[in-house]
Structures are given as structure tokens and as C-alpha cells.
Amino acid sequence: MFDRLLVANRGEIAVRVIQAARELGVETVGVYSDADETAKHVRHADVTRHVGSSPARKSYLDGDALLEAARETDAEAIHPGYGFLAENEAFARQVEQSECAWIGPPADVMAEFGEKTKSRTLMQQAGVPVVPGTEDIVDAPADVRAFADEHGYPVAVKADSGGGGRGLKVVDEAAEIEDALAEAKREGDAYFDNPDVYVEKFLENPRHIEVQVLVDAHGNARHLYERDCSVQRRQQKLIEETPSPSLDPETREELCAAACQGVSEAGYENAGTVEFLYEDGEFYFLEVNARIQVEHTITELVTGIDIVKWQLRIAAGEELDFAQDAVAPRGAAMEFRINAEDPSAGFSPTPGTLETYRPPTGMGVRVDDGVDQGDRISPYYDSLVGKYVVFGEHRDEVLARGRRALDETDIEGIATTVPFHRAVLEDERFRANDHTTKYLDEQFDGLD
């Protein structure tokens, strides 16, 4: 195991990694920008290094500064968390070529999964179902029109390196093709430095199901079952739960086995998430997230497996020490992303100081956050305050416990998404499991 680890991130995920490392006896290096000089993750780290000014591109996105901080502090490994440089193939390669170990999949594998057309091909070769789509990059409106004529509308024009809804444009009729193609290419270039796009059939009312996997360097792959992330606003997840209430046992086993098979044949290593769309009893591969996920917490609660610790162990060369049939999920769990946003004002960001901050406590409640009372939510970064996670014997108990936990929450000084989460838990469609990825954007009317 490593003696010292640099955490190339901030906020709650940096705190989470620091805590896992400490339990393994690994010292941690926390990095910070001007805006984060007194942040919680800095207070928790054993050693700290300033890496730049407040804008992320001049600090947390500065790979050279991060590697210099690792060299200065004799760090033996770098954990990227999620976001920032976590899925940046160039940075992963920089780390691999340094004296530090990279806590994540190999850069070459990350590059293949970073381009959707390549990842679709990899999964098809492994026998994993994919949504019908073009195998090659699409350049002309005529190519989109030809695909739509064959498969029917709607179709999705998608950035090849996209994610989180960026670079995705839905086309409902031929007249929209030219604008959608141009806009998808523009967003792909702006957000991912890659204007390439492809086309696939757009599923109109799917569920979003993802499978957590762990793969070591000794040829062992395990899945930790699935999470349902269908409560999304503009392709951004807000509530996640496990197990998915929409899957029957046979489909669950088939989907999870497919995810494991796919990453194994692709040469994947470390923790990752295989995402699927599920509609009318069929599932289709969507993408691989080559990093730790925000919602890994709920999987940890139902399986008892510490995913972040296993990230470190795998990177240190250890072998997974449990068989697939030893993974036996118990109960149910749900995560609420508490953001510094005002849901009554279109979820606009509300940076500011946490004048009062009292998160929920008690039976079956876990809080992963990156702030304490008196801390400031910066306008420079993601608005996540923390993740409030509840666990129970079954979904009904989780719903009740979630309402109790949110009612106990006391945050003053900024607006948050707590009222939104409360409204969802009272909504009959959500409670009855009668929702899809379009639920929030088209069907939810719980907030005035």
C-alpha cells in the first residue's frame, strides 16, 4: 500500500478519499486554490499545497501544478475523485509517466471509453446490447436524415466525447436536423475540445440504470449491482436509489453480468460505472464512467463494500478478495444531492456563507459533505453542498427515512435543493415508481 496519496480534487469527494486513505494508514496531501484555502478538505488532509488561483482552470485543472505538488510532498499516488481531471486521458497519462500511481483505469482504456463511438464498439464486441446508432462520426445533415429515415424519429445527435447532457440534441423532425447537428458539434468542441458527433435512436421514456464494477489487475471483475438514476433534470442526476424498483431479478442479473463482461473484455481496471438505458423490458449500453461516481454511497450502504478503499488497493496491486456470489446487497438506499441552488428560481446557483448548517443524523442516515457551518459555497465550482443518504430495509422505509432526514436538515444563509427533494418524496408518481428520465422535465409539478 502507498505511504502518501495526493487527492487532486476538492469538496466532499476529497474529504471522502482522505477518510478512506486514513483508515488504510495512508497519509494524504490536500490541494487547494485561493478560494479553498480554509476549506474542509484542506482541514482534513495531513499535508496541503496551494496549486493556483480560484478559477478551476488555474488550479484543479492544472495538471502540471498538481504533479508538482505530488513531487514536492513525496506522494506516491494521485486520486482524481470525480469531475475536473478525473476522466482526462492526457492527465492520466502524465501521472502514469511520472513516479506516481494513477488511481483509476489505464489512460489507453480511458481514451477508448471517452469516445462514445469507440465505447459502443467495445461493448458490442463483448456482446452487450447498445442503442441503434452510427458506428462512425457523422458530418453532414444528410447522414442524420438517412439514419432517421431508417430508424424513425426522434433521434439524438450526440457529441462523441460528451456527457451530462452537453453536446446532446434531440431531433423530432427533419427540419431540426441542420441546427441540431451544428449545435451538438459546437457544444462538443466547447466543452470537450472535440467537435465530432454521432447519431443514435432516442429512447423516449427510459429509466437510467447503472452498474458499479470493480476490476483488478489480476483478471478479476466483480459487479456490485445496480443503481437507478432516473430522477434527472436536464440529464443531471439529483436523486439515486438502489436497488432499482423497475428491474425484476432475472433482468437485474443479466444487466449486471453484461456490465462485468463488457469492462473485463475491454481491459478495464479499478472502479467504474457502466450506464444503461432501460425501456420496455430491454436494456441498452449508454456509456462507461471511468472514475468514482457521486452516487457510489448507496452501493456501499447496501453491499458493505468500501469502493474508495478498493480503488486504492487495486492501484496498489492487490487482488479482489471476494467472489461474485459473496456480494449480497441488503435493504435499500437513496441519495439526495443537496446543491446550493434555488429550485423556485430555475435552480439558479446561490453561492454564499453557511450561516447555519445542521445536516440530518440518526438511524440509517449517512452524510458526505465538504463543508461545515461558517464555510462558504464558492461561485467558482460545482454547487454541491453534500450528499444526504438514507438506508432502510425496503423502499418504503427509505422514503419515510428520507422525509425525516430532510425535515431535520437546517441550512441558512443560502437557498438549497432541500425543498425540491421534499416535494419529490411527496409526489405520487415517484412514490409509486411511475417515473422515467423525463419525469422532472415533463411530468413533475411538485414545486410552484
Steps between C-alpha positions, in 0.01 A plus 500: 500500500608858438646714778368831369219591260424831330128572454464705183158637582299701750171493693320193623678249273839622621384455861366153414831389347698645791286306748540171310876549472533575869325173587758320285786675675582720200599864549324751277596815313218747450524763226318830497438814298480854635126458560550175696783597732293421811270235349401183681709269284804715575429477872480120477814432296833417666700723263373781275621681191371811325462430126366823354241773491126457542389414142518122455701526179777668701498252788307171503526470120871580494660157464854635517431676830343186645795283400743755641307491830532120497876519442549763771314289758640158400152371414506150352154507342238744373125457543300728265155462663228589250468802273798724422774271361350167610425384145771698324706250304792745457529558874472128574785440256705775666458327835581159354823640358594658833613329818141494628239229464172599335190408701277412206487304176797505259516809282467295181178339624371835623559644152297223337207543737524879474390485136146367480535339157803301619333399825188386314717284275684351798175406668350356184806281460445378857138412422345788693181650342537857378247756377487496118737767375766592247832323530689793351514875553224695324585821312207589275126556555436238231664236721268587788200496268595158359527354851164650603334369185616149590433503875230763538478820703599615755876457467780645711803681361769450765850634558745212474679612816187635670334434832251646745269608219754736344532456128172306477226627272171319440352517150125446466467581131713553191475880518699496828796299374726776373477715813533199735810375321668841510413554867618153610831553318540846654436373856729202448779731395433751781464253788717207391736645238356252250238603241437143379142372533307183428130410481294245689136413548351710780310300761203711603418374850789296637626434850866577566665196660870475580716215629794544737802287409839428652777345289848416624826446308479123550206438270228514765185703437208542737179696476339654807153505344310795367379849578194675356580860405183589312421815701686748282467862405637568153709180516641595841431245774340625820370191681640146471382176656586133526374248423318625193127449567443452127708182450391142553764261642572331167557828315712630789736204481519517121573874496764482774672202338509687168668799665765279658563314176532822302763666718693175542542452127597865455798470737349730761655531849393665825150628583259604228134531412327356197188700414193362321165620378209268581167512318221248436691215663818553294830657604756676283856610572542876532854575620773415751598749769867426559516634855324496836140617473329760717240239596740222602374552855176308458681196361734504798206507741320198354810288431727600790790536254718812519548589134755778560722273708488243222605767251818546702554128554461417132739779398749361753483162326272315741260232382126513565449267795130424461310288250205629298254284692628656824356836394158487665321837509274556798219750530465818297666842489440840346725804450391865485740748344474817707612785276531871565226574249157657522243256356233771499717711269589246236769340718719807470824481705500665842861531619548644845586427862341217696382705794328191641587147396345208683475189278281206603613226737359182648424144400570416137635844401838569341627847413790554260575871481784740440387782727443595861300784651661833415654373176430670171355341187719639224365627167805354327411132532218249503223604740483167688471554875482133587335167442238387748456125479240282671489124545216270599364148475286585196402792277203608714723532805756692295232744382385559858854534627584740218208725594609497862863577412408789271261642758783494758736688268561862598697715254494879508689764304445346157211341313535125440322217321362358825142624424521333160597166651219524752252566217623199301456272800139616529428458130275203421672414172837466668363313799321258266818451292317637197776724367765510227787731409240748372322514834647826630508687170152403381292329769593641841295794626578484871663844516302818438 
